[in-house]
């Protein structure tokens, strides 16, 4: 992942059971310095349909 140099957006649902969003976001920040990480409260793993602006 460290070889990725383009800006990236990483989105997590705060209620996901697939990963721990806070730990995953910290790892992304370490590995992808140009990434923006957003954690959405109240959303789980199927987050895309839960973000109003993405519908």
N, CA, C and O atoms as a Tripos MOL2 file, in Angstrom:
@<TRIPOS>MOLECULE
protein
  220   219    55     0     0
PROTEIN
NO_CHARGES

@<TRIPOS>ATOM
      1 N           0.8140   -1.1940    0.0000 N.3       1 UNK1
      2 CA          0.0000    0.0000    0.0000 C.3       1 UNK1
      3 C           0.8560    1.2560    0.0000 C.2       1 UNK1
      4 O           0.4230    2.2950   -0.4980 O.2       1 UNK1
      5 N           2.0400    1.1820    0.5390 N.am      2 UNK2
      6 CA          2.8830    2.3740    0.6260 C.3       2 UNK2
      7 C           3.3240    2.8850   -0.7410 C.2       2 UNK2
      8 O           3.7710    4.0270   -0.8560 O.2       2 UNK2
      9 N           3.2070    2.0650   -1.7700 N.am      3 UNK3
     10 CA          3.5900    2.5100   -3.1080 C.3       3 UNK3
     11 C           2.4880    3.3130   -3.7870 C.2       3 UNK3
     12 O           2.7170    3.8890   -4.8500 O.2       3 UNK3
     13 N           1.3050    3.3620   -3.2000 N.am      4 UNK4
     14 CA          0.2060    4.1540   -3.7630 C.3       4 UNK4
     15 C           0.4860    5.6190   -3.4800 C.2       4 UNK4
     16 O           0.6270    6.0180   -2.3240 O.2       4 UNK4
     17 N           0.5660    6.4150   -4.5280 N.am      5 UNK5
     18 CA          0.9250    7.8280   -4.3500 C.3       5 UNK5
     19 C          -0.2000    8.7880   -4.7080 C.2       5 UNK5
     20 O          -0.0730    9.9930   -4.4900 O.2       5 UNK5
     21 N          -1.2930    8.2760   -5.2520 N.am      6 UNK6
     22 CA         -2.3990    9.1630   -5.6100 C.3       6 UNK6
     23 C          -3.2550    9.4290   -4.3770 C.2       6 UNK6
     24 O          -3.2810    8.6080   -3.4600 O.2       6 UNK6
     25 N          -3.9500   10.5550   -4.3390 N.am      7 UNK7
     26 CA         -4.8610   10.8030   -3.2260 C.3       7 UNK7
     27 C          -5.9480    9.7160   -3.1940 C.2       7 UNK7
     28 O          -6.3800    9.2380   -4.2430 O.2       7 UNK7
     29 N          -6.3770    9.3390   -2.0130 N.am      8 UNK8
     30 CA         -7.4000    8.3090   -1.8720 C.3       8 UNK8
     31 C          -8.3870    8.7150   -0.7910 C.2       8 UNK8
     32 O          -8.0480    9.4380    0.1460 O.2       8 UNK8
     33 N          -9.6010    8.2390   -0.9380 N.am      9 UNK9
     34 CA        -10.6330    8.4390    0.0780 C.3       9 UNK9
     35 C         -11.0060    7.0630    0.6050 C.2       9 UNK9
     36 O         -11.4150    6.1940   -0.1650 O.2       9 UNK9
     37 N         -10.8680    6.8590    1.9010 N.am     10 UNK10
     38 CA        -11.1970    5.5960    2.5450 C.3      10 UNK10
     39 C         -12.3590    5.8630    3.4930 C.2      10 UNK10
     40 O         -12.2790    6.7280    4.3650 O.2      10 UNK10
     41 N         -13.4400    5.1090    3.3110 N.am     11 UNK11
     42 CA        -14.6520    5.3260    4.0900 C.3      11 UNK11
     43 C         -14.9580    4.0800    4.9140 C.2      11 UNK11
     44 O         -14.9490    2.9620    4.3990 O.2      11 UNK11
     45 N         -15.2250    4.2890    6.1860 N.am     12 UNK12
     46 CA        -15.6160    3.2120    7.0910 C.3      12 UNK12
     47 C         -16.9360    3.5710    7.7490 C.2      12 UNK12
     48 O         -17.2100    4.7390    8.0240 O.2      12 UNK12
     49 N         -17.7470    2.5600    7.9970 N.am     13 UNK13
     50 CA        -18.9230    2.7270    8.8350 C.3      13 UNK13
     51 C         -18.5150    2.4360   10.2670 C.2      13 UNK13
     52 O         -17.8850    1.4110   10.5290 O.2      13 UNK13
     53 N         -18.8540    3.2970   11.1830 N.am     14 UNK14
     54 CA        -18.4220    3.1520   12.5750 C.3      14 UNK14
     55 C         -18.9720    1.8940   13.2310 C.2      14 UNK14
     56 O         -18.3890    1.3990   14.1950 O.2      14 UNK14
     57 N         -20.0860    1.3690   12.7270 N.am     15 UNK15
     58 CA        -20.7270    0.2120   13.3410 C.3      15 UNK15
     59 C         -20.3950   -1.0990   12.6260 C.2      15 UNK15
     60 O         -21.0520   -2.1090   12.8770 O.2      15 UNK15
     61 N         -19.4070   -1.1100   11.7550 N.am     16 UNK16
     62 CA        -19.0620   -2.3270   11.0270 C.3      16 UNK16
     63 C         -18.5570   -3.4160   11.9720 C.2      16 UNK16
     64 O         -17.9260   -3.1310   12.9900 O.2      16 UNK16
     65 N         -18.8450   -4.6570   11.6180 N.am     17 UNK17
     66 CA        -18.3290   -5.7890   12.3900 C.3      17 UNK17
     67 C         -17.1680   -6.4530   11.6510 C.2      17 UNK17
     68 O         -16.5990   -7.4320   12.1340 O.2      17 UNK17
     69 N         -16.8210   -5.9220   10.4850 N.am     18 UNK18
     70 CA        -15.7580   -6.4860    9.6580 C.3      18 UNK18
     71 C         -14.3770   -6.0600   10.1610 C.2      18 UNK18
     72 O         -13.4120   -6.8130   10.0290 O.2      18 UNK18
     73 N         -14.2780   -4.8800   10.7250 N.am     19 UNK19
     74 CA        -12.9960   -4.3480   11.2030 C.3      19 UNK19
     75 C         -13.2700   -3.3760   12.3400 C.2      19 UNK19
     76 O         -14.4220   -3.0510   12.6260 O.2      19 UNK19
     77 N         -12.2240   -2.9240   12.9740 N.am     20 UNK20
     78 CA        -12.3320   -1.8660   13.9730 C.3      20 UNK20
     79 C         -11.9750   -0.5710   13.2530 C.2      20 UNK20
     80 O         -10.8020   -0.3360   12.9630 O.2      20 UNK20
     81 N         -12.9650    0.2790   12.9590 N.am     21 UNK21
     82 CA        -12.7190    1.4560   12.1270 C.3      21 UNK21
     83 C         -11.5850    2.3610   12.6230 C.2      21 UNK21
     84 O         -10.8100    2.8740   11.8160 O.2      21 UNK21
     85 N         -11.4840    2.5560   13.9190 N.am     22 UNK22
     86 CA        -10.4370    3.4410   14.4440 C.3      22 UNK22
     87 C          -9.0470    2.8730   14.1730 C.2      22 UNK22
     88 O          -8.1330    3.6050   13.7920 O.2      22 UNK22
     89 N          -8.8940    1.5730   14.3710 N.am     23 UNK23
     90 CA         -7.5940    0.9470   14.1070 C.3      23 UNK23
     91 C          -7.2830    0.9260   12.6120 C.2      23 UNK23
     92 O          -6.1520    1.1850   12.2010 O.2      23 UNK23
     93 N          -8.2930    0.6190   11.8090 N.am     24 UNK24
     94 CA         -8.1020    0.5970   10.3610 C.3      24 UNK24
     95 C          -7.7650    1.9920    9.8380 C.2      24 UNK24
     96 O          -6.9000    2.1350    8.9740 O.2      24 UNK24
     97 N          -8.4340    3.0090   10.3490 N.am     25 UNK25
     98 CA         -8.1600    4.3830    9.9150 C.3      25 UNK25
     99 C          -6.7390    4.7940   10.2900 C.2      25 UNK25
    100 O          -6.0640    5.4710    9.5140 O.2      25 UNK25
    101 N          -6.2840    4.3920   11.4640 N.am     26 UNK26
    102 CA         -4.9130    4.7120   11.8780 C.3      26 UNK26
    103 C          -3.9080    4.0060   10.9810 C.2      26 UNK26
    104 O          -2.8760    4.5800   10.6330 O.2      26 UNK26
    105 N          -4.2000    2.7650   10.6030 N.am     27 UNK27
    106 CA         -3.2860    2.0330    9.7170 C.3      27 UNK27
    107 C          -3.2390    2.6790    8.3390 C.2      27 UNK27
    108 O          -2.1640    2.8160    7.7550 O.2      27 UNK27
    109 N          -4.3880    3.0740    7.8200 N.am     28 UNK28
    110 CA         -4.4230    3.7550    6.5260 C.3      28 UNK28
    111 C          -3.6050    5.0460    6.5920 C.2      28 UNK28
    112 O          -2.8420    5.3430    5.6730 O.2      28 UNK28
    113 N          -3.7590    5.7990    7.6580 N.am     29 UNK29
    114 CA         -3.0170    7.0590    7.8030 C.3      29 UNK29
    115 C          -1.5140    6.8030    7.8020 C.2      29 UNK29
    116 O          -0.7520    7.6040    7.2610 O.2      29 UNK29
    117 N          -1.0810    5.6990    8.3990 N.am     30 UNK30
    118 CA          0.3430    5.3520    8.4030 C.3      30 UNK30
    119 C           0.8400    4.9210    7.0300 C.2      30 UNK30
    120 O           1.9450    5.2790    6.6230 O.2      30 UNK30
    121 N           0.0150    4.1440    6.3130 N.am     31 UNK31
    122 CA          0.4500    3.5580    5.0490 C.3      31 UNK31
    123 C           0.1890    4.4420    3.8370 C.2      31 UNK31
    124 O           0.9140    4.3670    2.8450 O.2      31 UNK31
    125 N          -0.8260    5.2660    3.9100 N.am     32 UNK32
    126 CA         -1.2000    6.1280    2.7780 C.3      32 UNK32
    127 C          -1.2660    7.5800    3.2410 C.2      32 UNK32
    128 O          -2.3450    8.0740    3.5680 O.2      32 UNK32
    129 N          -0.1430    8.2580    3.2730 N.am     33 UNK33
    130 CA         -0.1300    9.6200    3.8200 C.3      33 UNK33
    131 C          -1.0080   10.6180    3.0550 C.2      33 UNK33
    132 O          -1.3760   11.6550    3.6080 O.2      33 UNK33
    133 N          -1.3460   10.3260    1.8090 N.am     34 UNK34
    134 CA         -2.1900   11.2470    1.0400 C.3      34 UNK34
    135 C          -3.6710   10.8710    1.1070 C.2      34 UNK34
    136 O          -4.4930   11.4740    0.4180 O.2      34 UNK34
    137 N          -4.0120    9.8870    1.9240 N.am     35 UNK35
    138 CA         -5.4020    9.4380    2.0090 C.3      35 UNK35
    139 C          -6.1980   10.2740    3.0000 C.2      35 UNK35
    140 O          -5.6850   10.7260    4.0240 O.2      35 UNK35
    141 N          -7.4460   10.4610    2.6660 N.am     36 UNK36
    142 CA         -8.4050   11.0650    3.5920 C.3      36 UNK36
    143 C          -9.2550    9.9180    4.1220 C.2      36 UNK36
    144 O          -9.7440    9.0990    3.3440 O.2      36 UNK36
    145 N          -9.4330    9.8520    5.4180 N.am     37 UNK37
    146 CA        -10.2240    8.7850    6.0330 C.3      37 UNK37
    147 C         -11.4500    9.4050    6.6830 C.2      37 UNK37
    148 O         -11.3500   10.3660    7.4460 O.2      37 UNK37
    149 N         -12.6090    8.8390    6.3670 N.am     38 UNK38
    150 CA        -13.8580    9.2900    6.9830 C.3      38 UNK38
    151 C         -14.5390    8.1010    7.6410 C.2      38 UNK38
    152 O         -14.6530    7.0360    7.0340 O.2      38 UNK38
    153 N         -14.9910    8.2740    8.8720 N.am     39 UNK39
    154 CA        -15.7300    7.2460    9.5900 C.3      39 UNK39
    155 C         -17.1320    7.8030    9.8400 C.2      39 UNK39
    156 O         -17.2950    8.8500   10.4670 O.2      39 UNK39
    157 N         -18.1340    7.0890    9.3400 N.am     40 UNK40
    158 CA        -19.5120    7.5520    9.4460 C.3      40 UNK40
    159 C         -20.2200    6.8600   10.6070 C.2      40 UNK40
    160 O         -20.3800    5.6390   10.5970 O.2      40 UNK40
    161 N         -20.6480    7.6370   11.6150 N.am     41 UNK41
    162 CA        -21.3710    7.0460   12.7500 C.3      41 UNK41
    163 C         -22.7330    6.5000   12.3030 C.2      41 UNK41
    164 O         -23.3780    7.0450   11.4070 O.2      41 UNK41
    165 N         -23.1480    5.4130   12.9490 N.am     42 UNK42
    166 CA        -24.4560    4.8480   12.6590 C.3      42 UNK42
    167 C         -24.5130    3.9860   11.4180 C.2      42 UNK42
    168 O         -25.5700    3.4400   11.1020 O.2      42 UNK42
    169 N         -23.4130    3.8470   10.7090 N.am     43 UNK43
    170 CA        -23.3790    3.0380    9.4930 C.3      43 UNK43
    171 C         -22.5110    1.8110    9.7270 C.2      43 UNK43
    172 O         -21.5580    1.8460   10.5060 O.2      43 UNK43
    173 N         -22.8540    0.7320    9.0450 N.am     44 UNK44
    174 CA        -22.0820   -0.4970    9.1560 C.3      44 UNK44
    175 C         -21.2640   -0.7550    7.9090 C.2      44 UNK44
    176 O         -20.7960    0.1740    7.2510 O.2      44 UNK44
    177 N         -21.0950   -2.0460    7.5870 N.am     45 UNK45
    178 CA        -20.2620   -2.4340    6.4540 C.3      45 UNK45
    179 C         -20.8820   -2.0200    5.1200 C.2      45 UNK45
    180 O         -20.1580   -1.6500    4.1960 O.2      45 UNK45
    181 N         -22.1900   -2.0760    5.0090 N.am     46 UNK46
    182 CA        -22.8720   -1.6790    3.7680 C.3      46 UNK46
    183 C         -23.1360   -0.1820    3.7650 C.2      46 UNK46
    184 O         -24.2890    0.2490    3.7230 O.2      46 UNK46
    185 N         -22.0990    0.5900    3.8090 N.am     47 UNK47
    186 CA        -22.2020    2.0260    4.0460 C.3      47 UNK47
    187 C         -22.6670    2.8360    2.8480 C.2      47 UNK47
    188 O         -23.2840    3.8850    3.0330 O.2      47 UNK47
    189 N         -22.3980    2.3990    1.6460 N.am     48 UNK48
    190 CA        -22.6550    3.2320    0.4720 C.3      48 UNK48
    191 C         -24.1020    3.7130    0.4030 C.2      48 UNK48
    192 O         -24.3430    4.8770    0.0830 O.2      48 UNK48
    193 N         -25.0430    2.8680    0.6880 N.am     49 UNK49
    194 CA        -26.4520    3.2700    0.6540 C.3      49 UNK49
    195 C         -26.8870    4.1170    1.8260 C.2      49 UNK49
    196 O         -28.0030    4.6360    1.8380 O.2      49 UNK49
    197 N         -26.0120    4.2660    2.8240 N.am     50 UNK50
    198 CA        -26.3450    5.0150    4.0380 C.3      50 UNK50
    199 C         -25.8480    6.4570    4.0080 C.2      50 UNK50
    200 O         -26.2080    7.2470    4.8800 O.2      50 UNK50
    201 N         -25.0290    6.8120    3.0210 N.am     51 UNK51
    202 CA        -24.4970    8.1600    2.9180 C.3      51 UNK51
    203 C         -25.4090    8.9450    1.9700 C.2      51 UNK51
    204 O         -25.4600    8.6440    0.7770 O.2      51 UNK51
    205 N         -26.1200    9.9360    2.4790 N.am     52 UNK52
    206 CA        -27.0800   10.6620    1.6330 C.3      52 UNK52
    207 C         -26.4730   11.2290    0.3520 C.2      52 UNK52
    208 O         -27.1180   11.1770   -0.6950 O.2      52 UNK52
    209 N         -25.2710   11.7610    0.4010 N.am     53 UNK53
    210 CA        -24.6770   12.3770   -0.7860 C.3      53 UNK53
    211 C         -24.2120   11.3510   -1.8080 C.2      53 UNK53
    212 O         -23.9080   11.7280   -2.9400 O.2      53 UNK53
    213 N         -24.1440   10.0740   -1.4590 N.am     54 UNK54
    214 CA        -23.6810    9.0410   -2.3800 C.3      54 UNK54
    215 C         -24.8470    8.3520   -3.0940 C.2      54 UNK54
    216 O         -24.6260    7.5500   -4.0010 O.2      54 UNK54
    217 N         -26.0610    8.6510   -2.7020 N.am     55 UNK55
    218 CA        -27.2230    7.9850   -3.3030 C.3      55 UNK55
    219 C         -27.5960    8.6030   -4.6140 C.2      55 UNK55
    220 O         -28.5520    8.1640   -5.2540 O.2      55 UNK55
@<TRIPOS>BOND
     1     1     2 1
     2     2     3 1
     3     3     4 2
     4     3     5 am
     5     5     6 1
     6     6     7 1
     7     7     8 2
     8     7     9 am
     9     9    10 1
    10    10    11 1
    11    11    12 2
    12    11    13 am
    13    13    14 1
    14    14    15 1
    15    15    16 2
    16    15    17 am
    17    17    18 1
    18    18    19 1
    19    19    20 2
    20    19    21 am
    21    21    22 1
    22    22    23 1
    23    23    24 2
    24    23    25 am
    25    25    26 1
    26    26    27 1
    27    27    28 2
    28    27    29 am
    29    29    30 1
    30    30    31 1
    31    31    32 2
    32    31    33 am
    33    33    34 1
    34    34    35 1
    35    35    36 2
    36    35    37 am
    37    37    38 1
    38    38    39 1
    39    39    40 2
    40    39    41 am
    41    41    42 1
    42    42    43 1
    43    43    44 2
    44    43    45 am
    45    45    46 1
    46    46    47 1
    47    47    48 2
    48    47    49 am
    49    49    50 1
    50    50    51 1
    51    51    52 2
    52    51    53 am
    53    53    54 1
    54    54    55 1
    55    55    56 2
    56    55    57 am
    57    57    58 1
    58    58    59 1
    59    59    60 2
    60    59    61 am
    61    61    62 1
    62    62    63 1
    63    63    64 2
    64    63    65 am
    65    65    66 1
    66    66    67 1
    67    67    68 2
    68    67    69 am
    69    69    70 1
    70    70    71 1
    71    71    72 2
    72    71    73 am
    73    73    74 1
    74    74    75 1
    75    75    76 2
    76    75    77 am
    77    77    78 1
    78    78    79 1
    79    79    80 2
    80    79    81 am
    81    81    82 1
    82    82    83 1
    83    83    84 2
    84    83    85 am
    85    85    86 1
    86    86    87 1
    87    87    88 2
    88    87    89 am
    89    89    90 1
    90    90    91 1
    91    91    92 2
    92    91    93 am
    93    93    94 1
    94    94    95 1
    95    95    96 2
    96    95    97 am
    97    97    98 1
    98    98    99 1
    99    99   100 2
   100    99   101 am
   101   101   102 1
   102   102   103 1
   103   103   104 2
   104   103   105 am
   105   105   106 1
   106   106   107 1
   107   107   108 2
   108   107   109 am
   109   109   110 1
   110   110   111 1
   111   111   112 2
   112   111   113 am
   113   113   114 1
   114   114   115 1
   115   115   116 2
   116   115   117 am
   117   117   118 1
   118   118   119 1
   119   119   120 2
   120   119   121 am
   121   121   122 1
   122   122   123 1
   123   123   124 2
   124   123   125 am
   125   125   126 1
   126   126   127 1
   127   127   128 2
   128   127   129 am
   129   129   130 1
   130   130   131 1
   131   131   132 2
   132   131   133 am
   133   133   134 1
   134   134   135 1
   135   135   136 2
   136   135   137 am
   137   137   138 1
   138   138   139 1
   139   139   140 2
   140   139   141 am
   141   141   142 1
   142   142   143 1
   143   143   144 2
   144   143   145 am
   145   145   146 1
   146   146   147 1
   147   147   148 2
   148   147   149 am
   149   149   150 1
   150   150   151 1
   151   151   152 2
   152   151   153 am
   153   153   154 1
   154   154   155 1
   155   155   156 2
   156   155   157 am
   157   157   158 1
   158   158   159 1
   159   159   160 2
   160   159   161 am
   161   161   162 1
   162   162   163 1
   163   163   164 2
   164   163   165 am
   165   165   166 1
   166   166   167 1
   167   167   168 2
   168   167   169 am
   169   169   170 1
   170   170   171 1
   171   171   172 2
   172   171   173 am
   173   173   174 1
   174   174   175 1
   175   175   176 2
   176   175   177 am
   177   177   178 1
   178   178   179 1
   179   179   180 2
   180   179   181 am
   181   181   182 1
   182   182   183 1
   183   183   184 2
   184   183   185 am
   185   185   186 1
   186   186   187 1
   187   187   188 2
   188   187   189 am
   189   189   190 1
   190   190   191 1
   191   191   192 2
   192   191   193 am
   193   193   194 1
   194   194   195 1
   195   195   196 2
   196   195   197 am
   197   197   198 1
   198   198   199 1
   199   199   200 2
   200   199   201 am
   201   201   202 1
   202   202   203 1
   203   203   204 2
   204   203   205 am
   205   205   206 1
   206   206   207 1
   207   207   208 2
   208   207   209 am
   209   209   210 1
   210   210   211 1
   211   211   212 2
   212   211   213 am
   213   213   214 1
   214   214   215 1
   215   215   216 2
   216   215   217 am
   217   217   218 1
   218   218   219 1
   219   219   220 2
@<TRIPOS>SUBSTRUCTURE
     1 UNK1         2 RESIDUE 1 A UNK
     2 UNK2         6 RESIDUE 1 A UNK
     3 UNK3        10 RESIDUE 1 A UNK
     4 UNK4        14 RESIDUE 1 A UNK
     5 UNK5        18 RESIDUE 1 A UNK
     6 UNK6        22 RESIDUE 1 A UNK
     7 UNK7        26 RESIDUE 1 A UNK
     8 UNK8        30 RESIDUE 1 A UNK
     9 UNK9        34 RESIDUE 1 A UNK
    10 UNK10       38 RESIDUE 1 A UNK
    11 UNK11       42 RESIDUE 1 A UNK
    12 UNK12       46 RESIDUE 1 A UNK
    13 UNK13       50 RESIDUE 1 A UNK
    14 UNK14       54 RESIDUE 1 A UNK
    15 UNK15       58 RESIDUE 1 A UNK
    16 UNK16       62 RESIDUE 1 A UNK
    17 UNK17       66 RESIDUE 1 A UNK
    18 UNK18       70 RESIDUE 1 A UNK
    19 UNK19       74 RESIDUE 1 A UNK
    20 UNK20       78 RESIDUE 1 A UNK
    21 UNK21       82 RESIDUE 1 A UNK
    22 UNK22       86 RESIDUE 1 A UNK
    23 UNK23       90 RESIDUE 1 A UNK
    24 UNK24       94 RESIDUE 1 A UNK
    25 UNK25       98 RESIDUE 1 A UNK
    26 UNK26      102 RESIDUE 1 A UNK
    27 UNK27      106 RESIDUE 1 A UNK
    28 UNK28      110 RESIDUE 1 A UNK
    29 UNK29      114 RESIDUE 1 A UNK
    30 UNK30      118 RESIDUE 1 A UNK
    31 UNK31      122 RESIDUE 1 A UNK
    32 UNK32      126 RESIDUE 1 A UNK
    33 UNK33      130 RESIDUE 1 A UNK
    34 UNK34      134 RESIDUE 1 A UNK
    35 UNK35      138 RESIDUE 1 A UNK
    36 UNK36      142 RESIDUE 1 A UNK
    37 UNK37      146 RESIDUE 1 A UNK
    38 UNK38      150 RESIDUE 1 A UNK
    39 UNK39      154 RESIDUE 1 A UNK
    40 UNK40      158 RESIDUE 1 A UNK
    41 UNK41      162 RESIDUE 1 A UNK
    42 UNK42      166 RESIDUE 1 A UNK
    43 UNK43      170 RESIDUE 1 A UNK
    44 UNK44      174 RESIDUE 1 A UNK
    45 UNK45      178 RESIDUE 1 A UNK
    46 UNK46      182 RESIDUE 1 A UNK
    47 UNK47      186 RESIDUE 1 A UNK
    48 UNK48      190 RESIDUE 1 A UNK
    49 UNK49      194 RESIDUE 1 A UNK
    50 UNK50      198 RESIDUE 1 A UNK
    51 UNK51      202 RESIDUE 1 A UNK
    52 UNK52      206 RESIDUE 1 A UNK
    53 UNK53      210 RESIDUE 1 A UNK
    54 UNK54      214 RESIDUE 1 A UNK
    55 UNK55      218 RESIDUE 1 A UNK
